[in-house]
Amino acid sequence: MTGARDIVTLQCSECKRRNYTTTRNKKKNQNKVEMKKYCPFDRKHTLHKETK
């Protein structure tokens, strides 16, 4: 049984580095995840988007 949760990687929209991993429910939320997270390379909070 695979389950409904999927592991995704979050990429910073400014420096394009992949900083975080998280999970999402692929049955309830089918569009890509976007979160404001702290980027240690930019040293500020930036928008992080889901990548493959």
GUPAKOL-51129 format. One record per atom (N, C-alpha, C, O): y, x, z; residue in one letter; residue number from 1; atom name. Coordinates in pm, 1 decimal. Example, Ala and Ser with C-alpha at 12.3 -4.5 7.8 and 13.67 -1.06 7.14 Angstrom:
residues 2
<rec Y="-569.0" X="1319.0" Z="780.0" residu="A" num="1" atome="N"/>
<rec Y="-450.0" X="1230.0" Z="780.0" residu="A" num="1" atome="CA"/>
<rec Y="-330.0" X="1320.0" Z="780.0" residu="A" num="1" atome="C"/>
<rec Y="-331.9" X="1423.6" Z="846.5" residu="A" num="1" atome="O"/>
<rec Y="-225.0" X="1285.0" Z="708.0" residu="S" num="2" atome="N"/>
<rec Y="-106.0" X="1367.0" Z="714.0" residu="S" num="2" atome="CA"/>
<rec Y="3.0" X="1290.0" Z="787.0" residu="S" num="2" atome="C"/>
<rec Y="113.8" X="1340.9" Z="803.9" residu="S" num="2" atome="O"/>
***
This chain:
residues 52
<rec Y="-118.0" X="84.9" Z="0.0" residu="M" num="1" atome="N"/>
<rec Y="0.0" X="0.0" Z="0.0" residu="M" num="1" atome="CA"/>
<rec Y="124.0" X="89.2" Z="0.0" residu="M" num="1" atome="C"/>
<rec Y="137.9" X="176.4" Z="85.8" residu="M" num="1" atome="O"/>
<rec Y="212.3" X="68.0" Z="-94.3" residu="T" num="2" atome="N"/>
<rec Y="327.5" X="156.1" Z="-108.7" residu="T" num="2" atome="CA"/>
<rec Y="444.0" X="116.5" Z="-20.4" residu="T" num="2" atome="C"/>
<rec Y="516.9" X="204.0" Z="26.5" residu="T" num="2" atome="O"/>
<rec Y="464.0" X="-10.4" Z="3.5" residu="G" num="3" atome="N"/>
<rec Y="574.4" X="-56.0" Z="86.6" residu="G" num="3" atome="CA"/>
<rec Y="698.1" X="-85.4" Z="5.3" residu="G" num="3" atome="C"/>
<rec Y="703.8" X="-57.2" Z="-114.4" residu="G" num="3" atome="O"/>
<rec Y="797.3" X="-142.6" Z="71.5" residu="A" num="4" atome="N"/>
<rec Y="919.3" X="-183.5" Z="2.8" residu="A" num="4" atome="CA"/>
<rec Y="1028.8" X="-79.0" Z="14.4" residu="A" num="4" atome="C"/>
<rec Y="1130.0" X="-89.9" Z="-54.8" residu="A" num="4" atome="O"/>
<rec Y="1012.4" X="23.0" Z="100.1" residu="R" num="5" atome="N"/>
<rec Y="1117.4" X="122.2" Z="119.9" residu="R" num="5" atome="CA"/>
<rec Y="1098.6" X="238.4" Z="24.0" residu="R" num="5" atome="C"/>
<rec Y="986.4" X="278.8" Z="-6.6" residu="R" num="5" atome="O"/>
<rec Y="1211.0" X="291.0" Z="-22.8" residu="D" num="6" atome="N"/>
<rec Y="1211.3" X="397.6" Z="-121.6" residu="D" num="6" atome="CA"/>
<rec Y="1303.6" X="508.1" Z="-72.5" residu="D" num="6" atome="C"/>
<rec Y="1413.3" X="478.7" Z="-25.1" residu="D" num="6" atome="O"/>
<rec Y="1262.6" X="634.7" Z="-82.2" residu="I" num="7" atome="N"/>
<rec Y="1346.1" X="747.6" Z="-40.7" residu="I" num="7" atome="CA"/>
<rec Y="1440.7" X="782.1" Z="-154.9" residu="I" num="7" atome="C"/>
<rec Y="1397.3" X="801.3" Z="-268.5" residu="I" num="7" atome="O"/>
<rec Y="1570.9" X="790.0" Z="-124.6" residu="V" num="8" atome="N"/>
<rec Y="1671.6" X="822.5" Z="-224.8" residu="V" num="8" atome="CA"/>
<rec Y="1754.4" X="941.2" Z="-175.8" residu="V" num="8" atome="C"/>
<rec Y="1765.5" X="964.6" Z="-55.4" residu="V" num="8" atome="O"/>
<rec Y="1812.4" X="1015.8" Z="-269.7" residu="T" num="9" atome="N"/>
<rec Y="1898.2" X="1129.1" Z="-239.8" residu="T" num="9" atome="CA"/>
<rec Y="2042.1" X="1090.1" Z="-268.9" residu="T" num="9" atome="C"/>
<rec Y="2070.2" X="1025.5" Z="-369.9" residu="T" num="9" atome="O"/>
<rec Y="2133.7" X="1129.4" Z="-180.0" residu="L" num="10" atome="N"/>
<rec Y="2275.4" X="1098.1" Z="-197.5" residu="L" num="10" atome="CA"/>
<rec Y="2349.9" X="1222.3" Z="-244.1" residu="L" num="10" atome="C"/>
<rec Y="2333.1" X="1330.4" Z="-187.7" residu="L" num="10" atome="O"/>
<rec Y="2433.1" X="1206.2" Z="-348.3" residu="Q" num="11" atome="N"/>
<rec Y="2508.6" X="1315.6" Z="-407.9" residu="Q" num="11" atome="CA"/>
<rec Y="2657.3" X="1292.1" Z="-386.6" residu="Q" num="11" atome="C"/>
<rec Y="2706.6" X="1180.9" Z="-406.0" residu="Q" num="11" atome="O"/>
<rec Y="2728.6" X="1396.5" Z="-346.9" residu="C" num="12" atome="N"/>
<rec Y="2872.7" X="1387.8" Z="-325.4" residu="C" num="12" atome="CA"/>
<rec Y="2943.1" X="1364.2" Z="-458.3" residu="C" num="12" atome="C"/>
<rec Y="2909.0" X="1426.6" Z="-558.7" residu="C" num="12" atome="O"/>
<rec Y="3041.4" X="1274.2" Z="-459.4" residu="S" num="13" atome="N"/>
<rec Y="3111.7" X="1242.9" Z="-583.6" residu="S" num="13" atome="CA"/>
<rec Y="3215.6" X="1348.7" Z="-619.3" residu="S" num="13" atome="C"/>
<rec Y="3260.9" X="1353.5" Z="-733.6" residu="S" num="13" atome="O"/>
<rec Y="3254.2" X="1433.3" Z="-524.3" residu="E" num="14" atome="N"/>
<rec Y="3355.0" X="1535.6" Z="-553.1" residu="E" num="14" atome="CA"/>
<rec Y="3294.1" X="1671.4" Z="-587.0" residu="E" num="14" atome="C"/>
<rec Y="3328.9" X="1730.5" Z="-689.2" residu="E" num="14" atome="O"/>
<rec Y="3204.3" X="1721.4" Z="-503.6" residu="C" num="15" atome="N"/>
<rec Y="3148.3" X="1855.1" Z="-528.7" residu="C" num="15" atome="CA"/>
<rec Y="3014.1" X="1849.5" Z="-601.0" residu="C" num="15" atome="C"/>
<rec Y="2962.5" X="1954.0" Z="-640.8" residu="C" num="15" atome="O"/>
<rec Y="2955.8" X="1731.0" Z="-619.3" residu="K" num="16" atome="N"/>
<rec Y="2830.4" X="1708.2" Z="-692.8" residu="K" num="16" atome="CA"/>
<rec Y="2708.3" X="1773.7" Z="-628.4" residu="K" num="16" atome="C"/>
<rec Y="2608.9" X="1799.2" Z="-696.5" residu="K" num="16" atome="O"/>
<rec Y="2714.5" X="1800.7" Z="-500.0" residu="R" num="17" atome="N"/>
<rec Y="2598.7" X="1857.8" Z="-430.4" residu="R" num="17" atome="CA"/>
<rec Y="2521.4" X="1746.7" Z="-362.5" residu="R" num="17" atome="C"/>
<rec Y="2578.8" X="1646.9" Z="-318.8" residu="R" num="17" atome="O"/>
<rec Y="2392.1" X="1764.8" Z="-354.1" residu="R" num="18" atome="N"/>
<rec Y="2304.8" X="1665.6" Z="-291.6" residu="R" num="18" atome="CA"/>
<rec Y="2288.5" X="1700.8" Z="-144.6" residu="R" num="18" atome="C"/>
<rec Y="2217.8" X="1795.3" Z="-109.5" residu="R" num="18" atome="O"/>
<rec Y="2355.3" X="1623.2" Z="-58.3" residu="N" num="19" atome="N"/>
<rec Y="2364.1" X="1656.7" Z="83.2" residu="N" num="19" atome="CA"/>
<rec Y="2270.3" X="1576.7" Z="172.4" residu="N" num="19" atome="C"/>
<rec Y="2223.1" X="1629.4" Z="273.1" residu="N" num="19" atome="O"/>
<rec Y="2242.2" X="1453.0" Z="139.4" residu="Y" num="20" atome="N"/>
<rec Y="2171.4" X="1362.7" Z="229.6" residu="Y" num="20" atome="CA"/>
<rec Y="2054.4" X="1294.1" Z="160.3" residu="Y" num="20" atome="C"/>
<rec Y="2054.3" X="1277.4" Z="38.3" residu="Y" num="20" atome="O"/>
<rec Y="1955.0" X="1254.6" Z="239.4" residu="T" num="21" atome="N"/>
<rec Y="1848.8" X="1166.6" Z="193.3" residu="T" num="21" atome="CA"/>
<rec Y="1845.6" X="1047.1" Z="286.8" residu="T" num="21" atome="C"/>
<rec Y="1874.8" X="1059.1" Z="405.8" residu="T" num="21" atome="O"/>
<rec Y="1810.3" X="932.7" Z="232.6" residu="T" num="22" atome="N"/>
<rec Y="1802.1" X="809.9" Z="310.7" residu="T" num="22" atome="CA"/>
<rec Y="1699.0" X="718.7" Z="245.5" residu="T" num="22" atome="C"/>
<rec Y="1642.7" X="753.5" Z="141.7" residu="T" num="22" atome="O"/>
<rec Y="1674.0" X="603.6" Z="304.7" residu="T" num="23" atome="N"/>
<rec Y="1580.8" X="507.6" Z="247.3" residu="T" num="23" atome="CA"/>
<rec Y="1655.0" X="379.0" Z="216.3" residu="T" num="23" atome="C"/>
<rec Y="1757.5" X="348.5" Z="277.2" residu="T" num="23" atome="O"/>
<rec Y="1602.2" X="304.2" Z="121.1" residu="R" num="24" atome="N"/>
<rec Y="1657.1" X="173.2" Z="89.1" residu="R" num="24" atome="CA"/>
<rec Y="1543.4" X="78.4" Z="58.3" residu="R" num="24" atome="C"/>
<rec Y="1435.6" X="120.7" Z="16.4" residu="R" num="24" atome="O"/>
<rec Y="1567.6" X="-50.2" Z="79.2" residu="N" num="25" atome="N"/>
<rec Y="1470.0" X="-152.6" Z="49.2" residu="N" num="25" atome="CA"/>
<rec Y="1485.0" X="-188.6" Z="-98.2" residu="N" num="25" atome="C"/>
<rec Y="1584.8" X="-249.0" Z="-137.6" residu="N" num="25" atome="O"/>
<rec Y="1386.7" X="-151.9" Z="-179.3" residu="K" num="26" atome="N"/>
<rec Y="1398.8" X="-172.7" Z="-323.9" residu="K" num="26" atome="CA"/>
<rec Y="1378.5" X="-317.3" Z="-365.9" residu="K" num="26" atome="C"/>
<rec Y="1410.3" X="-352.8" Z="-479.4" residu="K" num="26" atome="O"/>
<rec Y="1326.6" X="-401.5" Z="-277.9" residu="K" num="27" atome="N"/>
<rec Y="1312.1" X="-543.3" Z="-311.7" residu="K" num="27" atome="CA"/>
<rec Y="1440.3" X="-621.1" Z="-284.5" residu="K" num="27" atome="C"/>
<rec Y="1476.4" X="-708.9" Z="-362.9" residu="K" num="27" atome="O"/>
<rec Y="1510.0" X="-590.5" Z="-174.7" residu="K" num="28" atome="N"/>
<rec Y="1630.5" X="-664.1" Z="-138.2" residu="K" num="28" atome="CA"/>
<rec Y="1755.2" X="-607.8" Z="-204.5" residu="K" num="28" atome="C"/>
<rec Y="1844.1" X="-683.6" Z="-243.3" residu="K" num="28" atome="O"/>
<rec Y="1763.0" X="-474.9" Z="-218.2" residu="N" num="29" atome="N"/>
<rec Y="1882.1" X="-411.0" Z="-274.7" residu="N" num="29" atome="CA"/>
<rec Y="1839.9" X="-333.3" Z="-398.2" residu="N" num="29" atome="C"/>
<rec Y="1784.7" X="-223.9" Z="-387.1" residu="N" num="29" atome="O"/>
<rec Y="1865.6" X="-389.4" Z="-516.4" residu="Q" num="30" atome="N"/>
<rec Y="1818.1" X="-326.9" Z="-639.4" residu="Q" num="30" atome="CA"/>
<rec Y="1923.5" X="-240.0" Z="-706.4" residu="Q" num="30" atome="C"/>
<rec Y="1890.3" X="-163.3" Z="-796.9" residu="Q" num="30" atome="O"/>
<rec Y="2050.6" X="-249.6" Z="-664.4" residu="N" num="31" atome="N"/>
<rec Y="2151.6" X="-162.4" Z="-722.3" residu="N" num="31" atome="CA"/>
<rec Y="2161.6" X="-33.0" Z="-641.3" residu="N" num="31" atome="C"/>
<rec Y="2104.1" X="-23.1" Z="-533.0" residu="N" num="31" atome="O"/>
<rec Y="2234.0" X="65.3" Z="-693.1" residu="K" num="32" atome="N"/>
<rec Y="2238.5" X="197.9" Z="-632.1" residu="K" num="32" atome="CA"/>
<rec Y="2321.2" X="197.1" Z="-504.4" residu="K" num="32" atome="C"/>
<rec Y="2417.8" X="121.8" Z="-491.1" residu="K" num="32" atome="O"/>
<rec Y="2280.8" X="283.3" Z="-410.2" residu="V" num="33" atome="N"/>
<rec Y="2344.5" X="292.2" Z="-279.6" residu="V" num="33" atome="CA"/>
<rec Y="2468.6" X="381.1" Z="-290.0" residu="V" num="33" atome="C"/>
<rec Y="2465.4" X="486.1" Z="-354.2" residu="V" num="33" atome="O"/>
<rec Y="2577.9" X="338.0" Z="-226.2" residu="E" num="34" atome="N"/>
<rec Y="2699.6" X="417.5" Z="-215.0" residu="E" num="34" atome="CA"/>
<rec Y="2744.0" X="414.3" Z="-69.5" residu="E" num="34" atome="C"/>
<rec Y="2756.9" X="307.2" Z="-10.4" residu="E" num="34" atome="O"/>
<rec Y="2767.5" X="532.9" Z="-11.4" residu="M" num="35" atome="N"/>
<rec Y="2810.0" X="542.9" Z="128.1" residu="M" num="35" atome="CA"/>
<rec Y="2919.2" X="647.6" Z="141.5" residu="M" num="35" atome="C"/>
<rec Y="2922.3" X="744.8" Z="66.1" residu="M" num="35" atome="O"/>
<rec Y="3008.8" X="627.9" Z="237.3" residu="K" num="36" atome="N"/>
<rec Y="3104.5" X="732.9" Z="270.4" residu="K" num="36" atome="CA"/>
<rec Y="3039.4" X="818.6" Z="378.3" residu="K" num="36" atome="C"/>
<rec Y="3011.6" X="771.3" Z="488.5" residu="K" num="36" atome="O"/>
<rec Y="3015.3" X="945.6" Z="345.2" residu="K" num="37" atome="N"/>
<rec Y="2950.2" X="1038.8" Z="437.0" residu="K" num="37" atome="CA"/>
<rec Y="3033.3" X="1165.9" Z="445.5" residu="K" num="37" atome="C"/>
<rec Y="3118.6" X="1190.4" Z="360.2" residu="K" num="37" atome="O"/>
<rec Y="3009.0" X="1246.0" Z="547.1" residu="Y" num="38" atome="N"/>
<rec Y="3079.0" X="1372.5" Z="563.6" residu="Y" num="38" atome="CA"/>
<rec Y="3015.7" X="1477.9" Z="473.5" residu="Y" num="38" atome="C"/>
<rec Y="2894.5" X="1498.9" Z="477.7" residu="Y" num="38" atome="O"/>
<rec Y="3097.5" X="1544.1" Z="392.2" residu="C" num="39" atome="N"/>
<rec Y="3050.3" X="1652.3" Z="306.6" residu="C" num="39" atome="CA"/>
<rec Y="3086.7" X="1784.6" Z="373.2" residu="C" num="39" atome="C"/>
<rec Y="3205.4" X="1814.5" Z="386.6" residu="C" num="39" atome="O"/>
<rec Y="2989.3" X="1864.7" Z="415.3" residu="P" num="40" atome="N"/>
<rec Y="3021.5" X="1990.8" Z="482.3" residu="P" num="40" atome="CA"/>
<rec Y="3083.7" X="2095.3" Z="389.2" residu="P" num="40" atome="C"/>
<rec Y="3148.9" X="2188.4" Z="436.5" residu="P" num="40" atome="O"/>
<rec Y="3065.0" X="2081.5" Z="259.8" residu="F" num="41" atome="N"/>
<rec Y="3121.6" X="2177.2" Z="165.1" residu="F" num="41" atome="CA"/>
<rec Y="3269.9" X="2148.0" Z="138.3" residu="F" num="41" atome="C"/>
<rec Y="3349.4" X="2240.4" Z="120.8" residu="F" num="41" atome="O"/>
<rec Y="3306.6" X="2019.6" Z="135.2" residu="D" num="42" atome="N"/>
<rec Y="3447.3" X="1980.5" Z="118.1" residu="D" num="42" atome="CA"/>
<rec Y="3519.7" X="1968.8" Z="252.0" residu="D" num="42" atome="C"/>
<rec Y="3642.7" X="1969.8" Z="257.1" residu="D" num="42" atome="O"/>
<rec Y="3443.5" X="1957.8" Z="359.1" residu="R" num="43" atome="N"/>
<rec Y="3494.6" X="1942.1" Z="495.5" residu="R" num="43" atome="CA"/>
<rec Y="3577.1" X="1814.9" Z="513.0" residu="R" num="43" atome="C"/>
<rec Y="3680.5" X="1814.8" Z="579.8" residu="R" num="43" atome="O"/>
<rec Y="3528.9" X="1706.0" Z="451.1" residu="K" num="44" atome="N"/>
<rec Y="3593.5" X="1575.9" Z="467.3" residu="K" num="44" atome="CA"/>
<rec Y="3494.2" X="1467.0" Z="430.0" residu="K" num="44" atome="C"/>
<rec Y="3388.0" X="1495.3" Z="374.6" residu="K" num="44" atome="O"/>
<rec Y="3528.8" X="1342.2" Z="460.5" residu="H" num="45" atome="N"/>
<rec Y="3445.9" X="1228.4" Z="424.0" residu="H" num="45" atome="CA"/>
<rec Y="3469.8" X="1193.1" Z="278.3" residu="H" num="45" atome="C"/>
<rec Y="3584.0" X="1174.6" Z="236.0" residu="H" num="45" atome="O"/>
<rec Y="3361.4" X="1183.8" Z="201.1" residu="T" num="46" atome="N"/>
<rec Y="3370.9" X="1150.3" Z="59.2" residu="T" num="46" atome="CA"/>
<rec Y="3266.4" X="1045.0" Z="26.8" residu="T" num="46" atome="C"/>
<rec Y="3177.1" X="1017.4" Z="106.9" residu="T" num="46" atome="O"/>
<rec Y="3278.6" X="986.8" Z="-91.2" residu="L" num="47" atome="N"/>
<rec Y="3183.8" X="888.1" Z="-136.4" residu="L" num="47" atome="CA"/>
<rec Y="3058.7" X="959.4" Z="-187.3" residu="L" num="47" atome="C"/>
<rec Y="3067.7" X="1050.9" Z="-269.1" residu="L" num="47" atome="O"/>
<rec Y="2941.5" X="916.8" Z="-138.1" residu="H" num="48" atome="N"/>
<rec Y="2813.0" X="971.7" Z="-182.0" residu="H" num="48" atome="CA"/>
<rec Y="2737.4" X="861.9" Z="-254.4" residu="H" num="48" atome="C"/>
<rec Y="2727.8" X="749.7" Z="-204.6" residu="H" num="48" atome="O"/>
<rec Y="2683.4" X="893.4" Z="-371.8" residu="K" num="49" atome="N"/>
<rec Y="2611.1" X="796.9" Z="-452.8" residu="K" num="49" atome="CA"/>
<rec Y="2465.3" X="836.7" Z="-467.4" residu="K" num="49" atome="C"/>
<rec Y="2430.5" X="954.5" Z="-459.7" residu="K" num="49" atome="O"/>
<rec Y="2381.2" X="737.8" Z="-488.3" residu="E" num="50" atome="N"/>
<rec Y="2237.5" X="759.5" Z="-503.8" residu="E" num="50" atome="CA"/>
<rec Y="2206.2" X="829.2" Z="-636.5" residu="E" num="50" atome="C"/>
<rec Y="2260.9" X="793.6" Z="-740.9" residu="E" num="50" atome="O"/>
<rec Y="2117.0" X="929.5" Z="-630.7" residu="T" num="51" atome="N"/>
<rec Y="2068.5" X="997.7" Z="-750.6" residu="T" num="51" atome="CA"/>
<rec Y="1916.9" X="996.5" Z="-749.0" residu="T" num="51" atome="C"/>
<rec Y="1855.5" X="963.1" Z="-647.7" residu="T" num="51" atome="O"/>
<rec Y="1857.8" X="1032.1" Z="-859.0" residu="K" num="52" atome="N"/>
<rec Y="1711.1" X="1040.1" Z="-866.8" residu="K" num="52" atome="CA"/>
<rec Y="1664.0" X="1180.1" Z="-838.2" residu="K" num="52" atome="C"/>
<rec Y="1543.7" X="1206.3" Z="-840.1" residu="K" num="52" atome="O"/>
***
